[in-house]
Amino acid sequence: MPVIGTFTAIKDGYAGTIRTLNLNSKVEIRANDRGEGDGMPQYRILVGATEIGAAWRKTKRGSEETYLSVMLDDPCLPQPIWGVLIVAAEGGTARLLWRRNRIGTKQNP
């Protein structure tokens, strides 16, 4: 899974940059203040005031480590990009890694 973004922790989320062939944007991953409920994302992903995705906090199987399951979407993309935001133990830098959805499978957050 290639790294497509690097982030640092800020109040209520993360700030950083996402770089792909189509995207090169300053991005904020902010705690979702729009309410809670089953399936609601815990985070909104923003470029300025434009929402380009969502993220859900997950726990790694067999441990207490957490990460964010990330979904990015943009009209220039043929389909959403799914990935994970993992915080490095040293320094607090987080990396966004993407993964391609297999054809014919449904990707869940």
Backbone bond lengths (Angstrom), bond angles and torsions (degrees), N, CA, C in turn:
res aa  C-N    CA-C-N  psi(-1)  N-CA   C-N-CA  omega(-1)  CA-C   N-CA-C  phi
1 M - - - 1.445 - - 1.527 109.42 -
2 P 1.306 118.06 113.09 1.453 121.26 -179.91 1.529 112.56 -71.33
3 V 1.323 114.92 149.17 1.456 121.55 175.85 1.525 108.28 -79.42
4 I 1.341 116.86 125.12 1.470 120.59 177.77 1.523 111.57 -115.93
5 G 1.336 117.23 -0.61 1.457 118.94 179.77 1.512 112.39 -160.95
6 T 1.323 115.10 152.38 1.461 121.54 173.87 1.523 107.79 -129.35
7 F 1.330 115.39 141.06 1.455 121.86 -173.38 1.517 110.97 -139.55
8 T 1.325 115.34 157.03 1.460 122.72 170.76 1.526 107.41 -124.79
9 A 1.325 115.39 153.66 1.456 120.61 -179.59 1.527 110.48 -71.44
10 I 1.323 115.61 138.81 1.458 123.50 172.85 1.527 106.58 -131.92
11 K 1.321 116.25 174.45 1.455 119.13 176.62 1.527 108.79 -59.91
12 D 1.320 116.71 127.78 1.468 123.71 177.54 1.524 114.34 66.32
13 G 1.345 119.24 24.96 1.452 118.78 176.11 1.509 115.07 156.65
14 Y 1.331 115.34 -140.37 1.464 122.86 -175.89 1.522 109.51 -141.33
15 A 1.326 116.71 153.01 1.461 122.53 174.52 1.521 107.92 -132.52
16 G 1.336 115.71 141.78 1.455 119.10 179.47 1.510 111.48 -179.20
17 T 1.324 114.94 -154.99 1.457 122.28 -176.35 1.515 109.85 -131.51
18 I 1.336 115.61 138.79 1.462 122.04 171.79 1.521 106.96 -111.52
19 R 1.360 114.88 130.66 1.465 120.49 178.97 1.526 109.47 -130.95
20 T 1.332 115.12 119.83 1.465 122.29 172.18 1.525 106.29 -134.59
21 L 1.328 117.34 -170.58 1.464 119.58 176.37 1.522 111.42 -64.75
22 N 1.349 117.40 -31.80 1.463 121.19 -177.28 1.523 114.09 -104.39
23 L 1.300 118.08 -20.29 1.463 122.11 -175.74 1.519 110.86 -117.82
24 N 1.311 116.24 139.49 1.461 123.15 170.43 1.519 104.90 -151.31
25 S 1.315 115.76 84.34 1.458 119.92 -169.09 1.518 113.02 -136.05
26 K 1.326 115.01 145.93 1.458 122.21 168.75 1.524 106.04 -75.48
27 V 1.317 116.52 130.25 1.459 121.82 -171.46 1.521 110.11 -131.79
28 E 1.325 115.56 145.45 1.462 121.22 170.60 1.516 108.64 -121.48
29 I 1.309 115.25 136.18 1.461 122.20 173.68 1.525 104.70 -108.33
30 R 1.330 115.94 106.48 1.470 122.67 -172.23 1.523 110.93 -111.57
31 A 1.338 115.60 144.54 1.461 120.45 174.42 1.522 108.88 -55.25
32 N 1.335 116.74 137.03 1.456 122.38 -178.48 1.523 109.35 -75.53
33 D 1.311 116.38 116.30 1.459 121.39 179.67 1.521 111.88 -99.42
34 R 1.312 116.96 13.87 1.473 121.60 -177.00 1.518 113.54 -94.01
35 G 1.319 118.29 13.34 1.460 120.71 178.03 1.511 112.59 109.18
36 E 1.316 114.38 174.22 1.449 121.24 -178.04 1.522 109.89 -124.09
37 G 1.296 116.42 160.85 1.452 122.19 177.74 1.510 109.70 167.49
38 D 1.309 116.79 169.15 1.458 120.73 179.33 1.521 110.21 -60.32
39 G 1.304 115.88 126.44 1.454 121.56 177.74 1.518 115.45 83.28
40 M 1.329 117.68 -12.19 1.466 119.98 178.75 1.524 109.22 -67.13
41 P 1.316 117.26 135.51 1.472 118.38 178.43 1.526 111.05 -69.33
42 Q 1.324 115.79 146.95 1.463 120.67 176.05 1.524 111.46 -80.02
43 Y 1.342 116.35 -19.31 1.467 121.33 -177.88 1.520 110.51 -134.20
44 R 1.337 116.03 148.82 1.454 124.24 172.16 1.526 106.88 -110.57
45 I 1.324 117.53 141.96 1.456 121.90 -179.83 1.522 107.51 -108.95
46 L 1.346 115.02 123.55 1.463 120.73 -170.80 1.526 112.49 -126.45
47 V 1.328 115.48 140.91 1.457 123.67 165.98 1.526 103.65 -113.69
48 G 1.321 116.54 104.68 1.464 120.18 -171.15 1.517 108.45 62.90
49 A 1.339 116.94 -124.94 1.468 121.30 178.60 1.528 112.29 -95.60
50 T 1.348 116.84 -0.92 1.459 121.23 -176.68 1.528 110.80 -91.40
51 E 1.327 115.48 125.70 1.463 120.65 178.23 1.526 108.75 -83.48
52 I 1.349 115.90 124.36 1.466 120.27 -178.82 1.526 112.52 -117.12
53 G 1.338 116.76 4.36 1.450 118.18 179.81 1.506 113.22 175.33
54 A 1.332 113.63 -171.93 1.455 121.45 -178.06 1.528 108.68 -147.85
55 A 1.338 114.86 162.98 1.466 119.34 179.25 1.525 109.57 -144.84
56 W 1.334 114.01 147.92 1.454 122.44 179.84 1.523 109.08 -124.22
57 R 1.338 117.58 134.07 1.463 121.79 177.70 1.521 108.37 -75.30
58 K 1.331 116.39 129.85 1.470 123.14 179.44 1.522 108.80 -127.20
59 T 1.327 115.87 159.65 1.459 122.15 176.22 1.520 108.42 -113.34
60 K 1.321 116.04 131.09 1.454 121.91 179.43 1.524 109.36 -64.33
61 R 1.312 117.04 133.22 1.466 121.56 -179.82 1.515 111.25 -56.58
62 G 1.327 115.05 135.57 1.457 120.50 175.77 1.516 114.53 76.28
63 S 1.342 117.79 10.95 1.459 119.91 179.04 1.528 109.19 -151.22
64 E 1.309 115.51 -179.02 1.456 120.55 176.28 1.527 111.25 -105.38
65 E 1.338 116.69 5.28 1.462 121.07 178.90 1.521 110.15 -68.48
66 T 1.341 115.40 138.98 1.457 119.49 177.84 1.523 110.41 -115.63
67 Y 1.310 114.44 161.25 1.458 122.58 176.51 1.526 106.65 -151.52
68 L 1.319 117.14 172.26 1.456 121.28 174.97 1.523 109.69 -107.87
69 S 1.331 116.09 128.85 1.451 122.12 170.93 1.530 105.68 -86.77
70 V 1.333 116.88 120.19 1.463 122.61 -169.05 1.522 110.75 -114.78
71 M 1.341 115.89 137.97 1.451 122.20 172.86 1.528 107.39 -125.26
72 L 1.339 116.39 121.72 1.467 122.66 176.75 1.514 108.23 -111.39
73 D 1.331 116.24 140.06 1.455 119.69 176.96 1.524 108.89 -143.17
74 D 1.303 115.72 145.05 1.458 122.82 -178.41 1.522 107.50 -157.01
75 P 1.326 118.94 145.70 1.466 120.11 179.54 1.531 114.10 -56.66
76 C 1.337 118.28 -25.04 1.466 119.58 -179.52 1.536 112.20 -79.13
77 L 1.324 117.67 -8.48 1.466 121.04 -179.30 1.530 110.17 -95.00
78 P 1.341 118.22 139.15 1.465 119.93 178.48 1.531 112.61 -68.50
79 Q 1.322 116.61 -25.90 1.467 122.61 176.59 1.518 107.89 -157.17
80 P 1.337 117.51 162.49 1.466 118.86 179.83 1.522 112.14 -60.74
81 I 1.321 115.41 152.21 1.463 122.88 173.64 1.519 107.74 -98.85
82 W 1.310 116.80 130.06 1.469 122.35 175.77 1.518 108.64 -107.67
83 G 1.302 116.28 146.58 1.448 120.01 178.86 1.507 112.07 -164.53
84 V 1.315 114.96 -172.23 1.455 121.65 178.15 1.517 108.91 -133.12
85 L 1.329 115.62 140.89 1.455 121.91 174.08 1.513 106.48 -105.22
86 I 1.336 115.30 116.34 1.461 121.85 -176.53 1.517 108.72 -116.52
87 V 1.337 115.98 127.86 1.459 121.24 179.23 1.520 108.64 -90.06
88 A 1.330 117.04 126.96 1.462 122.23 177.34 1.522 109.30 -71.94
89 A 1.309 116.71 140.91 1.465 121.21 -179.15 1.520 111.30 -62.58
90 E 1.312 117.01 -38.55 1.456 121.26 -178.92 1.514 110.45 -94.87
91 G 1.318 116.84 124.63 1.456 121.11 174.97 1.515 116.03 86.91
92 G 1.311 118.56 -18.03 1.453 120.77 177.66 1.511 115.71 75.83
93 T 1.332 118.58 7.77 1.461 120.92 176.92 1.528 109.12 -73.17
94 A 1.319 116.05 138.66 1.462 120.64 178.38 1.526 108.80 -111.75
95 R 1.324 114.94 144.09 1.468 121.18 178.43 1.525 109.13 -116.88
96 L 1.324 115.80 136.85 1.460 121.15 175.31 1.517 108.09 -99.34
97 L 1.325 116.50 117.73 1.459 122.68 178.93 1.522 108.11 -110.08
98 W 1.316 117.49 136.82 1.458 120.27 -178.77 1.518 110.85 -104.81
99 R 1.329 114.58 158.17 1.464 120.07 174.07 1.523 108.35 -141.74
100 R 1.288 115.40 142.75 1.464 120.64 -179.93 1.521 108.76 -85.85
101 N 1.329 115.28 135.89 1.453 121.82 175.78 1.517 108.50 -70.88
102 R 1.320 116.83 134.66 1.473 119.59 176.34 1.518 109.50 -69.17
103 I 1.308 116.80 143.04 1.446 121.96 -179.83 1.527 108.55 -62.74
104 G 1.338 115.18 132.40 1.446 120.36 177.95 1.514 114.84 86.05
105 T 1.339 118.08 0.82 1.460 120.02 177.61 1.505 109.15 -113.18
106 K 1.312 114.50 150.02 1.455 119.77 177.64 1.527 109.00 -95.35
107 Q 1.305 116.82 133.00 1.467 122.61 179.50 1.512 108.33 -95.16
108 N 1.307 117.67 126.61 1.460 122.07 177.88 1.521 109.35 -110.32
109 P 1.345 116.61 146.50 1.458 119.76 178.57 1.509 111.76 -67.34
